[in-house]
Amino acid sequence: MTQDERWDAHWHEIMDFIKKNHRNPSKHCPEERNMHNWWKQQKKLFNANALSANRIDRFNQLLAIGEQYRHINQYL
């Protein structure tokens, strides 16, 4: 499996998770921790302009759908 195929697999896994559960992956749930860590690493690469051009558009889609289901602190 190439790096692009692995990246696409992670992207699809997280998109499916968000659409199914209506929330972002949690760092506190062991089953979701890998998805959360991948997302966090990709966000760091995105902010450092280190993502390739073909991944930037797809990651923007992921950020947009993730923003819809962003956790809101209920105590504010």
Helices and strands as residue ranges (DSSP letters): H 3-21, H 33-47, H 53-68
